[in-house]
């Protein structure tokens, strides 16, 4: 009801959020904050986005049950699980191995079988695995902020007619420094771009996080 009053109208999206227990993805010490409309830290300098932002990003993707979706930034897996209720398959990439492992366990605990997760550099898109290329994707969602625009490798993996949702901006100056943007691929070379809402996300970073990166962000 709170999300409805804030403007989320897609009943399928609202239903997906109702069916995914957010407390399962949050550290036990912070479980009392699971159903507040706030971002919650999950360790390693990362957060689980507030429910309004999750629902707004999901709604903007305009999903149906035939879509194949790429997510950049798995975290502990909450957004991926919401997506899994609305599309055919989710492919998700996390650069922090400990978070990737937690997410995989969460998918098993909740018996969600249409998510494939790897630990890799999400800025390069989904890699070819055992000679199999999953790209292009019908939808792409990025849960970390690119400074100026999403990586070209991600836009290349979006199918013609597909939609990408990604935060863009440095984040300097509060939420006004980042904007959630919607990219629609009109042809192989052209995109339409529109603003969705101001947001605040952690920065989109390259490579798999090394042990020293983990210690610095912890």
ChimeraX attribute file (.defattr): number of C-alpha atoms within 10 A of each C-alpha:
attribute: neighborCount
match mode: 1-to-1
recipient: residues
	/A:1	7
	/A:2	11
	/A:3	15
	/A:4	12
	/A:5	8
	/A:6	10
	/A:7	10
	/A:8	16
	/A:9	14
	/A:10	15
	/A:11	11
	/A:12	14
	/A:13	23
	/A:14	18
	/A:15	13
	/A:16	18
	/A:17	21
	/A:18	11
	/A:19	12
	/A:20	17
	/A:21	16
	/A:22	20
	/A:23	15
	/A:24	16
	/A:25	21
	/A:26	22
	/A:27	16
	/A:28	12
	/A:29	7
	/A:30	12
	/A:31	14
	/A:32	11
	/A:33	16
	/A:34	21
	/A:35	12
	/A:36	12
	/A:37	14
	/A:38	15
	/A:39	18
	/A:40	19
	/A:41	14
	/A:42	18
	/A:43	17
	/A:44	17
	/A:45	13
	/A:46	21
	/A:47	18
	/A:48	24
	/A:49	20
	/A:50	15
	/A:51	21
	/A:52	19
	/A:53	19
	/A:54	18
	/A:55	22
	/A:56	20
	/A:57	25
	/A:58	22
	/A:59	17
	/A:60	16
	/A:61	21
	/A:62	14
	/A:63	21
	/A:64	14
	/A:65	11
	/A:66	11
	/A:67	17
	/A:68	20
	/A:69	28
	/A:70	32
	/A:71	24
	/A:72	26
	/A:73	27
	/A:74	28
	/A:75	29
	/A:76	28
	/A:77	27
	/A:78	25
	/A:79	26
	/A:80	28
	/A:81	26
	/A:82	23
	/A:83	27
	/A:84	22
	/A:85	22
	/A:86	20
	/A:87	18
	/A:88	16
	/A:89	20
	/A:90	24
	/A:91	21
	/A:92	28
	/A:93	24
	/A:94	26
	/A:95	23
	/A:96	23
	/A:97	18
	/A:98	16
	/A:99	21
	/A:100	23
	/A:101	17
	/A:102	16
	/A:103	23
	/A:104	18
	/A:105	14
	/A:106	18
	/A:107	20
	/A:108	11
	/A:109	10
	/A:110	12
	/A:111	9
	/A:112	15
	/A:113	12
	/A:114	17
	/A:115	19
	/A:116	15
	/A:117	21
	/A:118	19
	/A:119	20
	/A:120	23
	/A:121	20
	/A:122	27
	/A:123	21
	/A:124	16
	/A:125	23
	/A:126	24
	/A:127	16
	/A:128	10
	/A:129	8
	/A:130	6
	/A:131	7
	/A:132	8
	/A:133	10
	/A:134	14
	/A:135	18
	/A:136	19
	/A:137	23
	/A:138	23
	/A:139	25
	/A:140	27
	/A:141	25
	/A:142	25
	/A:143	24
	/A:144	19
	/A:145	24
	/A:146	22
	/A:147	17
	/A:148	11
	/A:149	13
	/A:150	21
	/A:151	15
	/A:152	11
	/A:153	13
	/A:154	22
	/A:155	23
	/A:156	17
	/A:157	20
	/A:158	24
	/A:159	20
	/A:160	18
	/A:161	14
	/A:162	23
	/A:163	27
	/A:164	27
	/A:165	25
	/A:166	23
	/A:167	32
	/A:168	26
	/A:169	21
	/A:170	20
	/A:171	21
	/A:172	10
	/A:173	8
	/A:174	11
	/A:175	15
	/A:176	14
	/A:177	15
	/A:178	23
	/A:179	22
	/A:180	23
	/A:181	22
	/A:182	22
	/A:183	23
	/A:184	22
	/A:185	21
	/A:186	14
	/A:187	12
	/A:188	12
	/A:189	9
	/A:190	11
	/A:191	17
	/A:192	11
	/A:193	14
	/A:194	13
	/A:195	14
	/A:196	16
	/A:197	16
	/A:198	18
	/A:199	19
	/A:200	23
	/A:201	23
	/A:202	15
	/A:203	17
	/A:204	19
	/A:205	15
	/A:206	12
	/A:207	14
	/A:208	15
	/A:209	18
	/A:210	11
	/A:211	10
	/A:212	9
	/A:213	13
	/A:214	15
	/A:215	10
	/A:216	9
	/A:217	10
	/A:218	11
